[in-house]
Amino acid sequence: MKRFFSALLVLTALLACFSLTGMAEPVEVHGPRPADVSTIISVADVPLITLNNGVQVPQLGLGTQIQSLERDNGAADRELLNNTSHDAVVAALQAGYRHLDTAHGYFNERGVGQGIIDSGMPRAEIWVTSKLWPSEYGEGVTLAAIDAMLERLQLDYLDCIYLHHPAGDYVGAWKDLEKAYRQGKVRALGISNFDNWMDAFNAIVDDMEIKPQIMQIEGHPFAQRLETRTLAEKYGIQVECWYPLGHADDRLLSNDVLSAIAEAHNKSVVQIILRWHMQEGLVAVPGSTNPAHIQENIEIFDFELTDDEMVQIRALDRGEAGRYFNIDYQRMGGFFTTLNE
Ligand SMILES: NC(=O)c1ccc[n+]([C@@H]2O[C@H](COP(=O)([O-])OP(=O)(O)OC[C@H]3O[C@@H](n4cnc5c(N)ncnc54)[C@H](OP(=O)(O)O)[C@@H]3O)[C@@H](O)[C@H]2O)c1
């Protein structure tokens, strides 16, 4: 009888284990995991947003892509790109930013990682995001790509890893992301540009064990993405905006409505746009390599847009027509070359 009960106990424990992992192949974790050291707190009044797994992300971050320096005619080009990214990261961390957005596809992870080290800020206090390229998708392939990513960044965990584009074997990639998540190599999982390919969006949110915590899409006053935001909300996914300043398009930055609101608050149009993102509950990662702009962009927590001003800005939405960059994944056949990095 005693033997029967101990066998029953073992069986129950095994069943509990399987239900926790959803019958997935167990990933062994010994001792504290790399990400367990994270101690993100609000700095410079930047609010923290709690994701669907309880992890908190600073609502404003620095976008580090520098498209104008991405040409590659040799080592000097890459060095300039990485040095410029490095300096922007140091300036941002000194200004109080604790959220950095990079990607393998930006060719600057080494500069970003070195910037974190040279800033002297404790790594555990910073939210660091990077993105996997489609040529790195696939079970087995993606886990190795995550280790290579960590090496380029000189980190032992990331706060968020995105699948950069809905192309290739994103399902296989997600399975590896789930393993990395359980191993404590990443604290949150994200999908980027999956709003442009609903089959891929559904495959991840409906069928995978760990749902995305965050979703990166283009978002600014001319393209407010209401439909995608409603969809994300339904699944408890936080929306984060790329091109929050419309990539500095003059039509947006010199818009009359935004200029009048800026004047009323003695702020710049850029500050009004970013404040709008904050009040809409969106995470935003404005890009800049100019220390004065980096400082200006975080000085948005000492004023508030009125309800009427929010209504005026919401009226600037041009829907999909307001977007600056829209990839047609079906047309390009999911083709992404391997990165030379
Ligand atoms: N997931 C994706 O597929 C995807 C795609 C695109 C971008 N992203 C991410 O989103 C980030 C933001 O995108 P982005 O940098 O291309 O566009 P953005 O943030 O909309 O605009 C950046 C531009 O605005 C200028 N700017 C910034 N602050 C300013 C200020 N206070 N006054 C005047 N101009 C200002 C910058 O110039 P200065 O350098 O002179 O300040 C730069 O030219 C990227 O860095 C990247 O991390 C993701």
The ligand as an SDF file (V2000), in Angstrom:
LIG
                    3D

 48 52  0  0  0  0  0  0  0  0999 V2000
   11.1000   46.4300  -36.0410 N   0  0  0  0  0  0  0  0  0  0  0  0
   11.3860   47.0760  -37.1400 C   0  0  0  0  0  0  0  0  0  0  0  0
   11.2420   46.5470  -38.2590 O   0  0  0  0  0  0  0  0  0  0  0  0
   11.9030   48.4820  -37.0580 C   0  0  0  0  0  0  0  0  0  0  0  0
   11.9060   49.2860  -38.1890 C   0  0  0  0  0  0  0  0  0  0  0  0
   12.4030   50.5700  -38.0800 C   0  0  0  0  0  0  0  0  0  0  0  0
   12.8710   51.0400  -36.8750 C   0  0  0  0  0  0  0  0  0  0  0  0
   12.8750   50.2310  -35.7700 N   0  0  0  0  0  0  0  0  0  0  0  0
   13.3410   50.7190  -34.4570 C   0  0  0  0  0  0  0  0  0  0  0  0
   12.6960   51.9430  -34.1850 O   0  0  0  0  0  0  0  0  0  0  0  0
   13.6640   52.9320  -33.8930 C   0  0  0  0  0  0  0  0  0  0  0  0
   13.1430   54.2870  -34.2920 C   0  0  0  0  0  0  0  0  0  0  0  0
   13.0550   54.3890  -35.6930 O   0  0  0  0  0  0  0  0  0  0  0  0
   13.8770   55.4860  -36.4830 P   0  0  0  0  0  0  0  0  0  0  0  0
   15.0320   55.8700  -35.6430 O   0  0  0  0  0  0  0  0  0  0  0  0
   14.1700   54.9840  -37.8350 O   0  0  0  0  0  0  0  0  0  0  0  0
   12.8100   56.6510  -36.6470 O   0  0  0  0  0  0  0  0  0  0  0  0
   12.2220   57.7450  -35.6280 P   0  0  0  0  0  0  0  0  0  0  0  0
   12.5490   57.4000  -34.2330 O   0  0  0  0  0  0  0  0  0  0  0  0
   10.8130   57.9400  -36.0030 O   0  0  0  0  0  0  0  0  0  0  0  0
   13.0040   59.0470  -36.0690 O   0  0  0  0  0  0  0  0  0  0  0  0
   14.3960   59.1540  -35.9330 C   0  0  0  0  0  0  0  0  0  0  0  0
   14.8090   60.4330  -36.5950 C   0  0  0  0  0  0  0  0  0  0  0  0
   14.3110   61.5260  -35.8120 O   0  0  0  0  0  0  0  0  0  0  0  0
   15.3530   62.4380  -35.5370 C   0  0  0  0  0  0  0  0  0  0  0  0
   15.1240   62.9800  -34.2000 N   0  0  0  0  0  0  0  0  0  0  0  0
   15.1140   62.3170  -33.0260 C   0  0  0  0  0  0  0  0  0  0  0  0
   14.8610   63.1400  -32.0050 N   0  0  0  0  0  0  0  0  0  0  0  0
   14.7140   64.3840  -32.5440 C   0  0  0  0  0  0  0  0  0  0  0  0
   14.4490   65.6470  -31.9900 C   0  0  0  0  0  0  0  0  0  0  0  0
   14.2890   65.8300  -30.6840 N   0  0  0  0  0  0  0  0  0  0  0  0
   14.3580   66.7050  -32.8490 N   0  0  0  0  0  0  0  0  0  0  0  0
   14.5110   66.5490  -34.1760 C   0  0  0  0  0  0  0  0  0  0  0  0
   14.7760   65.3500  -34.7590 N   0  0  0  0  0  0  0  0  0  0  0  0
   14.8680   64.2800  -33.9450 C   0  0  0  0  0  0  0  0  0  0  0  0
   16.6240   61.6330  -35.6060 C   0  0  0  0  0  0  0  0  0  0  0  0
   17.7110   62.4440  -35.9830 O   0  0  0  0  0  0  0  0  0  0  0  0
   18.9490   62.7500  -34.9620 P   0  0  0  0  0  0  0  0  0  0  0  0
   19.7710   61.5030  -34.9190 O   0  0  0  0  0  0  0  0  0  0  0  0
   19.6150   63.9010  -35.6160 O   0  0  0  0  0  0  0  0  0  0  0  0
   18.3450   63.0980  -33.6400 O   0  0  0  0  0  0  0  0  0  0  0  0
   16.3020   60.6220  -36.7150 C   0  0  0  0  0  0  0  0  0  0  0  0
   16.5610   61.1860  -37.9630 O   0  0  0  0  0  0  0  0  0  0  0  0
   14.9060   52.4680  -34.6530 C   0  0  0  0  0  0  0  0  0  0  0  0
   16.0680   53.0950  -34.1870 O   0  0  0  0  0  0  0  0  0  0  0  0
   14.8480   51.0000  -34.4040 C   0  0  0  0  0  0  0  0  0  0  0  0
   15.3690   50.7260  -33.1220 O   0  0  0  0  0  0  0  0  0  0  0  0
   12.3700   48.9700  -35.8440 C   0  0  0  0  0  0  0  0  0  0  0  0
  1  2  1  0
  2  3  2  0
  2  4  1  0
  4  5  1  0
  4 48  2  0
  5  6  2  0
  6  7  1  0
  7  8  2  0
  8  9  1  0
  8 48  1  0
  9 10  1  0
  9 46  1  0
 10 11  1  0
 11 12  1  0
 11 44  1  0
 12 13  1  0
 13 14  1  0
 14 15  2  0
 14 16  1  0
 14 17  1  0
 17 18  1  0
 18 19  2  0
 18 20  1  0
 18 21  1  0
 21 22  1  0
 22 23  1  0
 23 24  1  0
 23 42  1  0
 24 25  1  0
 25 26  1  0
 25 36  1  0
 26 27  1  0
 26 35  1  0
 27 28  2  0
 28 29  1  0
 29 30  1  0
 29 35  2  0
 30 31  1  0
 30 32  2  0
 32 33  1  0
 33 34  2  0
 34 35  1  0
 36 37  1  0
 36 42  1  0
 37 38  1  0
 38 39  2  0
 38 40  1  0
 38 41  1  0
 42 43  1  0
 44 45  1  0
 44 46  1  0
 46 47  1  0
M  CHG  2   8   1  16  -1
M  END
$$$$
